[in-house]
Amino acid sequence: MDLQLNDSQKVLVDSAQRFFARSYPLERMREIFLLNDTFDAALWREIGELGWNAVALPEDIGGYDGSAVDALLLLIEMGRAGCLSPYAHSSVAAALALARIDPALASEIAASQMSIMPVPAIRMRSHPAIARGRLHGHAQPVAWADTVTHLLCEFDDQAYLVAMAHPAVRREKLASVRGEPLYDVRFGGADAQSLGPARPLFDALRDFGAFACAGLLQGIGERSLELAVDYAKERIQFGRPIGSFQAIQHKAADMRIASEVSRVLVLRAAAERDPERFSAAASRAKAWNCDAVRKITREAMQIFGGVSFAGDHVIQLMYQAVITLGSHYEAAHEHRARLATALLG
């Protein structure tokens, strides 16, 4: 597997690093996700203006002739910046899944004319029903319901697209541990566009969503390790930097090993072209990264010491993001169960 970036990928990574360093440094992300009660919609708008929504899609449906590798590079930089947004859900998971089934909708995502949050059947509540093309019931928790333009809902083995702008749709913000904003969404008879059988679409959404979350987790782990190492070089205890203590060095070494394994797994998934092999690779990356990056951020908190347990410390931003991402597109144990079933079956 070739891990070298081509020239266009290097430009993409460089532009993402400059964007976050200039406009959304880590301290600003801390303010957005830890100190403010509402998400800064300007961040999502600027992501669209940069054209990043088209990065993962081929040129014939309005993309930049990109690939999952290009999307992964952006996801890693977003994770490093502590940036949570609908990007992983809409521009990667939904865009790549719809590219297989409904390329016209995928092209609208690429053009930033539409953004989609998938809502699997497990989050549909109160006996949802469809009558004369109108959806009744409600769903919770739904992330980014106040930011995306559409929800892609699964129930009764069918997939339905619902516009958030419909007057019958109501949303109520739920209490959460910050990170992604969560909502209770009541449909109230909103128009629902049928996209056909749910299983092939939501299986693809699970795979691409797991891959996207693994990419974000990779960036979060890398940045958390860097923050902890920088702090260990500066923090003086007993007359010398704590980074000189063997116990801290062992922690940092273990964190680095976990991060490197994570990077290989997610890159292997990005490079996989066969759908069945991609599904397994995405599950491996999600299962490993959920556990490994949670450990990395916990160890980083230990290196920072008591100050890291303050609710507004920057490492809390990273840790809460790890917990949030771990719940999307099946948890680590569910992906391990899928892999075991495939292996033993």
Salt bridges, closest charged atoms under 4 A:
ASP14 OD2 - ARG18 NE 2.89
GLU27 OE1 - ARG30 NH1 3.17
ASP40 OD2 - ARG28 NH2 3.26
ASP146 OD1 - ARG171 NE 3.27
GLU154 OE2 - ARG199 NH2 2.83
GLU180 OE2 - HIS89 NE2 2.79
GLU180 OE1 - HIS328 NE2 2.49
ASP184 OD2 - HIS138 ND1 2.82
ASP184 OD1 - ARG186 NE 3.26
ASP191 OD1 - ARG134 NH1 3.13
ASP191 OD2 - HIS166 NE2 3.51
ASP203 OD1 - ARG199 NH1 2.83
ASP203 OD1 - ARG206 NH1 3.42
ASP207 OD1 - ARG206 NE 3.12
GLU222 OE1 - ARG80 NH1 3.27
GLU222 OE2 - ARG263 NH1 2.38
GLU226 OE1 - ARG80 NH2 2.88
GLU260 OE2 - ARG256 NE 3.06
GLU272 OE1 - ARG277 NE 3.35
ASP291 OD1 - ARG294 NH1 3.44
ASP291 OD2 - ARG336 NH1 2.65
GLU299 OE1 - LYS251 NZ 2.66
ASP312 OD2 - ARG30 NH2 3.46
